[in-house]
Amino acid sequence: MDVSWGTALIAAVVVIALSMIIHRIQHSQPQLNHANFVSAERCAVSIALIEALPESVFFGPHPVFIQSIQSYWAVQERDILPRCIVRPRNAEEVAAAVGILKREYDDCTCQHRVPALFAVRSGGHSPIPGAANIHGGIVIDLQLLNEVVPSEDGSCVVIGTGARWLDVSTILDRKCLAVAGGRNSAVGVGGLTLGGGISFFSPRVGFVCNNILSYEIVLANGTIATASESTNPGLWRALKGGSNNFGIVTRFVARSFPSTDVWSGFLYMTASKAGQVIQAFHSYAQADAGIYDEYAAGPLVCFSYVQKLGIQVIATNLVYTKPEPWPSCWAGFKSIGRLWSTVKVRSLTSATNELAMSSPAGLRQKFITTTVKNDHATLMEIHAAYKEGAQVMRKVRDMVWTLVLQPLSPVMAKKSQPNVLGLDTRTEPLVIVLFTVVWKDVADDELVDRTTRGIIGGIDHYAASKGTADPYRYLNDCDSWQNPFDGYGADNKRFLQEMSRQYDPDGLFQRACVGGFKLDMDNHHA
Ligand SMILES: Cc1cc2nc3c(=O)[nH]c(=O)nc-3n(C[C@H](O)[C@H](O)[C@H](O)COP(=O)(O)OP(=O)(O)OC[C@H]3O[C@@H](n4cnc5c(N)ncnc54)[C@H](O)[C@@H]3O)c2cc1C
């Protein structure tokens, strides 16, 4: 037995205290202020939308409007109030809405105005304020497009963009099937898949986007198109990492494969084990193609500082996508003394639910990322930067500050279909570095922003000086000021710009669809 009663008690106290803090913060969030709702009458485009889609357009304080706003994951995204929310029930309704928005956009551009008209959302899990919401504009909320339909032969699954990964795994678990999908059951299908997507199955089949056989997409001209290897192949590749720049995806056809229960869970350790954990992580990530175990996912190593308790803990998520306890590849982690462990054989749904429980909705949130080579000294420097961040932000009320390290192997990056991420040229193992911050008060926003930017800047500077930097930035982990498309490489970015000119010649999704990362096309026709 590796847990004494004393340490188990400490672990239990930490977990209970954490859940109490989270519960308290969630229940102290301000409610939507009805006085701030934007009037319907003042906007011609919203009237046109009501006329075309009378059952799918909602204004505040309609319960559907409130539910939609309150289902964003981050509080900063909930604080933004759109003029109205369009909740299409099918792709045809999405197409009708896009047609109306395009006419409004054309009218505005004729008058040399460039309007920020609308935002697109699926699961609403982006932590960036305004990524999938728009103050005073129109939100196309795709949550009703949430079908999950496996094919008869089990080779693929039609997945609506508005589904959560819980919806997907619940249906597929019953059929002993799986797709490359999110590791957190609460996250949305649309944003994750269009930004690349990292799955427990990625070491076996590559990025989530590399496993999408075809997309159904509403283009800027209001038509519904298919993008697959044989139909619109350029668009098909562009959607594998190109996010919301080409249209509104309504459904994905994802490749599925036979699957079983997985072995997964967290190991909780004291902060004093940081050196050993980083060494174990580094050694594992260094494994070359010869000993690469495609069933081993992660590890996701999380170093957290819990401000309220003034403590630091390490939580390492290990997943093996077979029901095989303690595979030999994790021996480095097994030998480190731990407070507590939740690893066990379980369904994929149970594994992804465990991650969802550790990141509840309704709090102030920030993600910020960088990528480095798997160099031990660089990882130690990153850990030192995390500790410095904990010190600088120690007065940020109810803060949980976390550094997450995850390996990105060159083998995984090349699996399955081509994408636009630009990683296929890599030969060395990389590490995706993610910092997350959860906090309570608006008053601390500026300090959190300044500190996290400074820390990422310092790490990038250090890595550049040691030759361990990498330009890739995982789009779905970026902060708003970062530019993931630069990290894809000049050729891929140029390709995305060409696809934008081809499929959206007037630049509707560059200019009128706000939020998310754009393609830097000031002159769309150039
Ligand atoms: C707690 C948590 C856990 C996470 N775990 C993982 C993980 O395991 N693996 C991983 O790879 N990522 C993970 N992420 C990152 C996640 O991929 C992104 O936050 C992603 O944007 C979430 O997708 P969504 O549909 O919920 O987002 P939304 O906030 O709805 O959308 C995000 C962006 O995508 C655009 N978009 C969404 N749907 C469409 C569409 N149908 N057509 C066009 N544009 C669209 C939106 O306009 C927006 O700019 C996690 C994030 C969180 C917060």
The ligand as an SDF file (V2000), in Angstrom:
LIG
                    3D

 53 58  0  0  0  0  0  0  0  0999 V2000
  -11.6250   22.4310  -19.3450 C   0  0  0  0  0  0  0  0  0  0  0  0
  -11.0650   22.3140  -20.7230 C   0  0  0  0  0  0  0  0  0  0  0  0
  -10.5500   21.1020  -21.1600 C   0  0  0  0  0  0  0  0  0  0  0  0
  -10.0250   20.9870  -22.4390 C   0  0  0  0  0  0  0  0  0  0  0  0
   -9.5340   19.7910  -22.8660 N   0  0  0  0  0  0  0  0  0  0  0  0
   -9.0440   19.6770  -24.1200 C   0  0  0  0  0  0  0  0  0  0  0  0
   -8.5690   18.4400  -24.6270 C   0  0  0  0  0  0  0  0  0  0  0  0
   -8.5920   17.4100  -23.9750 O   0  0  0  0  0  0  0  0  0  0  0  0
   -8.0660   18.4050  -25.8790 N   0  0  0  0  0  0  0  0  0  0  0  0
   -8.0180   19.5070  -26.6490 C   0  0  0  0  0  0  0  0  0  0  0  0
   -7.5440   19.4110  -27.7740 O   0  0  0  0  0  0  0  0  0  0  0  0
   -8.4820   20.6930  -26.2130 N   0  0  0  0  0  0  0  0  0  0  0  0
   -8.9800   20.8030  -24.9780 C   0  0  0  0  0  0  0  0  0  0  0  0
   -9.4440   22.0110  -24.5330 N   0  0  0  0  0  0  0  0  0  0  0  0
   -9.3790   23.1850  -25.4090 C   0  0  0  0  0  0  0  0  0  0  0  0
  -10.6250   23.1910  -26.3130 C   0  0  0  0  0  0  0  0  0  0  0  0
  -10.2940   22.4370  -27.4610 O   0  0  0  0  0  0  0  0  0  0  0  0
  -11.0220   24.6160  -26.7280 C   0  0  0  0  0  0  0  0  0  0  0  0
  -11.3860   25.3730  -25.6070 O   0  0  0  0  0  0  0  0  0  0  0  0
  -12.1690   24.5860  -27.7520 C   0  0  0  0  0  0  0  0  0  0  0  0
  -12.3070   25.8620  -28.3140 O   0  0  0  0  0  0  0  0  0  0  0  0
  -13.4770   24.1800  -27.1420 C   0  0  0  0  0  0  0  0  0  0  0  0
  -14.4400   23.9210  -28.1330 O   0  0  0  0  0  0  0  0  0  0  0  0
  -15.9290   24.4760  -27.9450 P   0  0  0  0  0  0  0  0  0  0  0  0
  -16.7460   24.0150  -29.0900 O   0  0  0  0  0  0  0  0  0  0  0  0
  -16.4220   24.1800  -26.5890 O   0  0  0  0  0  0  0  0  0  0  0  0
  -15.5960   26.0290  -28.0660 O   0  0  0  0  0  0  0  0  0  0  0  0
  -16.3700   27.3650  -28.4050 P   0  0  0  0  0  0  0  0  0  0  0  0
  -16.0020   28.3220  -27.3090 O   0  0  0  0  0  0  0  0  0  0  0  0
  -17.8050   27.1690  -28.6770 O   0  0  0  0  0  0  0  0  0  0  0  0
  -15.6370   27.7790  -29.7520 O   0  0  0  0  0  0  0  0  0  0  0  0
  -14.2520   28.0000  -29.8090 C   0  0  0  0  0  0  0  0  0  0  0  0
  -13.8970   28.6430  -31.1720 C   0  0  0  0  0  0  0  0  0  0  0  0
  -14.2590   27.7570  -32.2270 O   0  0  0  0  0  0  0  0  0  0  0  0
  -15.1630   28.3880  -33.1360 C   0  0  0  0  0  0  0  0  0  0  0  0
  -16.1720   27.3990  -33.5300 N   0  0  0  0  0  0  0  0  0  0  0  0
  -16.8190   26.5500  -32.6860 C   0  0  0  0  0  0  0  0  0  0  0  0
  -17.6490   25.7680  -33.3910 N   0  0  0  0  0  0  0  0  0  0  0  0
  -17.5360   26.1450  -34.6760 C   0  0  0  0  0  0  0  0  0  0  0  0
  -18.1660   25.6950  -35.8820 C   0  0  0  0  0  0  0  0  0  0  0  0
  -19.0380   24.7000  -35.8730 N   0  0  0  0  0  0  0  0  0  0  0  0
  -17.8380   26.3130  -37.0520 N   0  0  0  0  0  0  0  0  0  0  0  0
  -16.9180   27.3160  -37.0610 C   0  0  0  0  0  0  0  0  0  0  0  0
  -16.3020   27.7670  -35.9520 N   0  0  0  0  0  0  0  0  0  0  0  0
  -16.6030   27.1870  -34.7690 C   0  0  0  0  0  0  0  0  0  0  0  0
  -15.7840   29.5380  -32.3510 C   0  0  0  0  0  0  0  0  0  0  0  0
  -16.1870   30.5890  -33.2160 O   0  0  0  0  0  0  0  0  0  0  0  0
  -14.6580   29.9460  -31.4110 C   0  0  0  0  0  0  0  0  0  0  0  0
  -13.8000   30.8880  -32.0070 O   0  0  0  0  0  0  0  0  0  0  0  0
  -10.0030   22.1220  -23.2770 C   0  0  0  0  0  0  0  0  0  0  0  0
  -10.5370   23.3310  -22.8360 C   0  0  0  0  0  0  0  0  0  0  0  0
  -11.0670   23.4270  -21.5800 C   0  0  0  0  0  0  0  0  0  0  0  0
  -11.6190   24.7340  -21.1360 C   0  0  0  0  0  0  0  0  0  0  0  0
  1  2  1  0
  2  3  1  0
  2 52  2  0
  3  4  2  0
  4  5  1  0
  4 50  1  0
  5  6  2  0
  6  7  1  0
  6 13  1  0
  7  8  2  0
  7  9  1  0
  9 10  1  0
 10 11  2  0
 10 12  1  0
 12 13  2  0
 13 14  1  0
 14 15  1  0
 14 50  1  0
 15 16  1  0
 16 17  1  0
 16 18  1  0
 18 19  1  0
 18 20  1  0
 20 21  1  0
 20 22  1  0
 22 23  1  0
 23 24  1  0
 24 25  2  0
 24 26  1  0
 24 27  1  0
 27 28  1  0
 28 29  2  0
 28 30  1  0
 28 31  1  0
 31 32  1  0
 32 33  1  0
 33 34  1  0
 33 48  1  0
 34 35  1  0
 35 36  1  0
 35 46  1  0
 36 37  1  0
 36 45  1  0
 37 38  2  0
 38 39  1  0
 39 40  1  0
 39 45  2  0
 40 41  1  0
 40 42  2  0
 42 43  1  0
 43 44  2  0
 44 45  1  0
 46 47  1  0
 46 48  1  0
 48 49  1  0
 50 51  2  0
 51 52  1  0
 52 53  1  0
M  END
$$$$
